[in-house]
Amino acid sequence: MEFKITRLPFGLRLNKYQPDNELYNILGEEGIRRMVSDHYDLLAVSKVKHLFPDDEKGLAGAKQRSADFFIQRLGGPDYFNQRRGSPQLASRHQPFRIDGEARVVWLQCYARVLSQLEGVPEPVVEAFWKYLHDFSNWMVNTPDRPSILMKPKK
């Protein structure tokens, strides 16, 4: 399967794809946690590693929160709501400067993880990928090239 990444305009919040709950049925809770853990392990050594905790305990917490979200989103138990309340992910990511390039790296890491999943039919992976692709732009909160308004010199 090809994992195509399209740069989306800053601020665009598409919501047309929903993940296929079949991914949770196939992988189960532990499989989703393993998938998320593998993703974070790649992020921790990527060029956007500065956006993620650099200590083992902090990274483990980030992995748990992300896995809780995806488990809940894919039809599993509502761990995220129980532990953190309503997701409100865009506002939770606001303290971090996430630009379009960071989104691309995040998606590239997921593409690597998804390409290594075993026993998951391609349509299920494709549905999850489409969801990740569009959903990830909700976290982008910093334009790639901020425009600076300057008065012309006289």
N, C-alpha and C positions, 0 to 999 in steps of 0.2 A: 504494500500500500504506500502511496505517496503522501507525505505529510506536507502539504503546501501551506506556506505562511504568507499571508497578505498583510501588508502594512495598512492599518485602518486609520482614518482621520482622527486626530486628537479630539477627545470628547464624545466620539461615536459610541453609543451603547446599544449594540444589537442584542436582541434576545429571541432570535428566531429558532435556534436549535436547542433542544433539550437533550440531556444525556439519556441513553437507553438504560433503564434500570436492569436490563439483562446483564450488564457488566457486573453489578453487585451480585446477582444470582450466580454468575459463573465464578467470580473470584472470591466472593465472600468477604467478610470483614477483614480477615488477615491478609487476603490478597490485595485488597484496596490499600491497607496500611503498608504493605511491602512495596506496592507501586509508588505510593507517595514518598516513602522513605528513599527509594532508589532515585526518585526525581530530586529530592532535596540533597542527596549525596552529590549529584551532578551539579546542582546549583552552588553548593558550598565550595566548589573548585572552579567555578565559571568566572567570566569577567564581570558578573553582577554579584559576586559573593559578598560584597560590602552591604548588600541589602538583607543579608541573612545572618543569624547569630553565628559567631565564630567560636563559641564554646559548645562542648558536647551537650550539656544540660539545656542550653538555650535552643540548640538545633533540634533536640528531641522534643521540646515543647512545641516548636513550630511544626514539626512533622505531625505531632498528635492533633494539633488544631486543624491543620489542613486535611488530614485523614478523616477527622470527625466531620468536617464540612462535606467532603465528598461521599462518605458513607451515608450521611443524612440525605444529601442531594440525589443519590442513586437509589433511594428507597429503603435504606437500612435504618437502624435506630437513630433517634434525633439527639445524638451525643453533643453535637455542636450547640444546639439550643439549650440543652441541660447545663452545659459547662460554661457557655459564653453568652447566652441570650441570642437574640435575633442576629443573623449573620452581618448585615450592614457592612459588607466587605470593602466597599469603596471608601467609607469613612475610616475603617480600621487601618487601611493602607495609606491614609493621608499623611502620616508622619514621614513616610519614605518617599524619596524623589524617584518615581518610577516613570521612565520615558518609554517611547516606542521601541528603542533598541533593547531595553531591559525586557520588554514583553517578548520580543523575538527570541532572545536567549532563553527565557522561561519556556517558550513553546518548543524551541529546539531541544531542550533537555527532556521535555515530555515526549517529543517525537522519538527520541532514543529509547526511552523507557517503554513506550507503547509498541515499538517495533520488536521488542523482545518478549512481549507477553505471549504465553503459550496457552493454547486451548480456547482462545477467544475468537469467535468468528469475525471476519473482516468488517461486516456491516456494523457490528457492535462497537468495534474499535473506531470505525469511521464516524459513527454518531457521537462518541465521546470526544473525538478529536474536533469535530465541528463545534461542539459545545465549548471546549476549551479555547478554541481559536477566537470565537466571538466574545465569550465571557471574559477572557484575559484583558480585553481592551477597557473593561470597566475599571481596572486597577491603575491604568495609565493616568497619572495626575500631573505630569510635567511635559510640556511640549519638547520635542527633540531639539529645536532651535528657537529658544525664546526670542521674540522680537523685542527690540529695545527702541522706544520712541525717543528720538533726540531732536532738539531744535537745531535747525540749520545754522551754521556759523555765518556771521555777517561780515 
